[in-house]
Amino acid sequence: MKYLLSTVLTAPASLMRPASAIKSVKLEILNRHRSLPHFERKFYHFMMGMVCFSLYAFLVEKTTALLLLALIGGPLVVLDFLRLKSPEMNDVALRLFGKIMRREELKSVSGNSFFVIGLFTVVAIFPKPIVLLSVIYLAIGDPVAAVVGSLYGRHKLVGKKSLEGALANLGSTAIATLLMGTGYFGMPLEKAILFGVMGGTVSVVAELLPAPIDDNFTIPVASSLLLSVLTLVIPFFN
């Protein structure tokens, strides 16, 4: 009996008082300002993007990738919509993903769903090299721009997005594109350097585009469209 009482008295507050724990998570999310760097969310998106990039680059082809996105990502998107209708499911989502959620996601579809839908769209429509680069721009360029912009951004370009964040995006994705050009696509160094600069510019433009849809969807789709036009003008992959 003493052991039982001790266990009950020392149980975590989140288990003893679930309503209180959920309220605390909601308050934390509501007090989270977009002007401050959200490191947990950016790291999560970086890891998710790089996992998807690695799988598509080295392990699976288009048909398998679409099947995996439909079988794994599809149910997650459905559950994300359903939680908005079910307080119980929403509470579970808050417990699992509260650390990386934005305030608008309390009552709207999360960035995870837009990521899945955006990735499925670009894999279905565009060739593999373009998809891989668009995923890199989402996984690297967007978090770098957000963190640098929120910490050091002084000169605004579009809305709250800054020149400093855009330059950080350009530098990081240009290097990533250069490395992809030489290491994955087998381009000569001179061609890869040009490709890196132009690819980095594509990443910046895609990230700066004002759109009413979550950037987890717009960045890969816009990047893929811009890269498709670019490679028509300059045939980098030939």
Phi, psi and omega in degrees: 000317179298320180296319180297314178298320179297320180296316180296317184290332182259006179297149180302145181300327182294336178268323181288324184230073184302320181297318179294320180295317179295319178298321179296319179296317180298319179295321178298318179293317181295330180272003182274116184266139180294340181283349179254146181293130180257083190298319182299316180294316182294321178293320178299314180293324176298312182295316179298317179297317182288328175296313179296319177300312183296318179298314183285331181285324192236342189240322187235156176254184190303309184298315179295320180298316178296321179296316179295318179297322180289318185282326182261311182286325182304307178300326178295321178295316179299315180296325179296320176291320183293327182296335179290342179259348185234111178302325181294314179293324179295322177296320177298316179298321179295321178296320185279320190238011182304326182294338184243009183271151172264163184298324181291340181281353174296329183233015179216170180298142184278167177298334178301318181294318178295326177297312180298313181295318179296317180294317178300319181297312184288324178295321182290327189260320192254157177293158187304314181302320181291321178298314181300317179293320180295325177291321176299318181295325176288318185286326185252307186298313182296311178297319180297314179299318182293314183292311181295318180297318181288330180274320189235358184294121179239336185245107185282141178250299181228114182060236179267001182277138191247163175298319181297317177295320179296319179294322177295319176300311181302312182297314184291318183281333174296318178295316179298319179292320176301313180295322175296319181299314182279316188274327185254317182268350177069034179281151169298154186301317182298317179292322181293326178296313177299317179298321179297315180296316182288322177295319176298322178295320176300316180299317180297313181299315181296323181285330182276343183302123176286126181213146181282355182258152180306140184289347173293341174262313187290324183295308179295323181290312179296318178299317181295318178296314181294319178295324178297317177295317181300315183285345171286322180284315178238107185286077183295329187266007178267000000 
